[in-house]
Amino acid sequence: MEKLEKLYEGKAKQLYATDDPEILWVEYKNTATAGDGEKKEDFTGKGRLNNLITTIIFDLLKARGINSHLVKRVNDTAQLVRKMDMFPLEIVLRNTAAGHFCSRLGVEEGLPLKEPVLEYFLKNDELHDPFVNDDDLVALGVCTREDLAEIAPLARRINEALIDIFAKIDVKLVDFKIEMGRASDGTLLLADEITPDSCRLWDQRDHSGKVEHLDKDLFRRGLGSIIPAYEEIESRLVELAKSE
Ligand code: C5P
């Protein structure tokens, strides 16, 4: 597979065309951003770690009947994915209160939620990805009721599967963001990435009750390098993948 012209550059990834019109080449970058891109830093090794972590998670999800856009990892920092018609949505699932849920609703970080919370944010840089509801999305023509009737249950199934996967490596899945799109045959598929950039992951191995962040909150909060935490997630997932 040949890597051709660059189609798009985001904060953490670059997208390239390939000689197959149905397949795109994704390069994972070392850049970490936070606060709507205001905070930015390069971490050597982050691209390799996130490429591998996403690949392992998408493979573990596939084994649980959840398909994604992933075709295969091609080298340390790149993977091939199916070309998709993406919904311009950040789909957030929350199991424990953290981040914007706490600031918006005035609750303590760490509060267990009685049910998982599903939220949608419209991808729009100028508006800083506003929080939207089902009616907003249908009224604006971003998706149809029928799309949402497929997107929401798939998002909840992904949450259940990810809770199980992370529990097996002694990590609590606090919340995460995913993206979805339709493949050329119309199938709804999980896309983008699932990495410590896009999830809040709390270590459950003994830390005397102290929250040990294994995710991008380390960077958001200026708590030091993200690399040891991302390596920890990677090595635990590699072990899990071997045993499954
Ligand atoms: O910031 P907030 O609390 O809404 O984030 C919820 C979850 O979604 C977190 O796991 C965060 O890492 C993820 N997220 C993301 N990309 C964004 C916004 C949130 O991966 N642009």
Residues whose N, C-alpha, C, O or C-beta is under 5 A from the ligand:
A	BS01	C5P	V92 A98 G99 H100 F101 D175 F176 K177 D197 S198 C199 R200
